[in-house]
Amino acid sequence: MNARLIRTLLGAATLAASGAYTFVYLYRWEWNRALMSAAIFIAAEVAVMGSLLSHRLKVLNQRLDAREAAPPAPAEHTTRLERIRTSAPPARAPFAWLTRPDQMNVFVPVLMGAGVLLSGVAWVVERLARATVSPVAERGLASQLDGLALPAQGFATAESAPLDLLRGPVGRRT
C-alpha cells in the first residue's frame, strides 16, 4: 500500500472518530472529554490539511521543474508580447500642460485666484448669516437651557438639621 493512502485513511478515521466522540460527550455532558476529543479533531484536521498542502506543493514544484527543463519557445513569446503592445491603448498625459515645464507659470496664479474667490464667497456667507440671525433664536435657546442653570443659593447651603444632609435630595426642603 502507498504511504500517502495509509496517511489519508488514518487521518480520515481520526477525524470521523474524534468528531463523533465530541458530539457523544457533549450529549452526555462530559465537558472535559468533549474538549479533549475536539482538540484531537482539530489536530487531525491540521495534519490532514498539512499533508494535502505538502502534496500540492510537490506537484507544483515538479511542474515548474519540468517547465524549466523544456526549451523555451521564443517565437511564441515575442508574438504574445507584440500582440499585447499593439492592442494597448496609446499612453496619454492627463494634464498635458504639466508636461511642459516652460508653461508652469499658469498653475500657481490660477490656484491662488481660486483661493481668493473661495475666501470671498466664505466671507459673504458669514456676513449674510450674521445679518439674518435674530436675537429671538438666542432667547429661545436661553429659555431651553434654563433647566441646566445653577441654583440661586448655590449647592452648599446651611442645613437646618444635621440629618437633612444625609437624607439627600428626596424632596424640596423648606
PyMOL commands that set and color helices and strands:
alter all, ss='L'
color gray80, all
select helices_A, chain A and resi 3-27+31-69+74-87+96-98+101-132+135-148+164-167
alter helices_A, ss='H'
color red, helices_A
deselect
rebuild
show_as cartoon
